[in-house]
């Protein structure tokens, strides 16, 4: 059964760690902007790894670099925008979106543009496998790799649709296989709220998709992208002006 396989995988990872005298820690973690942080504690409340404490004297969030896994779920939860992920700031994400949407050539027939936020573990591996395996799928998908989709907030997703994207695909590892299972499920709650807001504004929530893929599911990802392209061709271009009116 899948649950047995997942448990075995977790046990294997634990044994692998115990077999070493030291543990390598990924340098990709979040950082706090001291000028923006007021020590409100929201990030500490939301961190599922208990990696954040509040320095009551300086009124600032403090990241425990050994506990922090880099899932970045705390980033969208900060009401002041005081937390960013090292090596991938909000500005970098917006610049990548702009570069993708401005370089696309005009065609006589409508060709949808889909911004795909793919988690490094799982979906991005599947996309890479699809490429190396020469699987045929539409070239309408433009990939932005993120460490975890839990770092994404409403602004990232809507920015793409406000600036020329016709659809947005957010894809993470299956929660049972992700290194950040709790963060993935919380990210789903956040995206569901965004889609509800979009629907209430009279816009099409189906232009925003959330899917889970393992690295081995290259064919499934390619097929899903093809189907998403067909849906967008049927519904037509997204009206950027209408999306920009959404606050």
Secondary structure, 3 states (H helix, E strand, C coil): CHHHHHHHHHHHHHHHHHCCCCCCCCCCCEEECCCCCCCCCHHHHHCCCCCEEEECCCCEEEECCCCCCCCCHHHHHCCCCCEEECCECHHHHHHHHHHHHHHCCCCCCCCCCEEEEEECCCHHHHHHHHHHCCCCCCCCEEEEEECCHHHCCHHHHHHHHHCCCCEEEEEECCCCCCCCHHHHHHHHHHHHHHHHHHHHCCCCHHHEEEEECCCCCHHHHHHHHHHHHHHHHHHCCCCHHHHHCCC
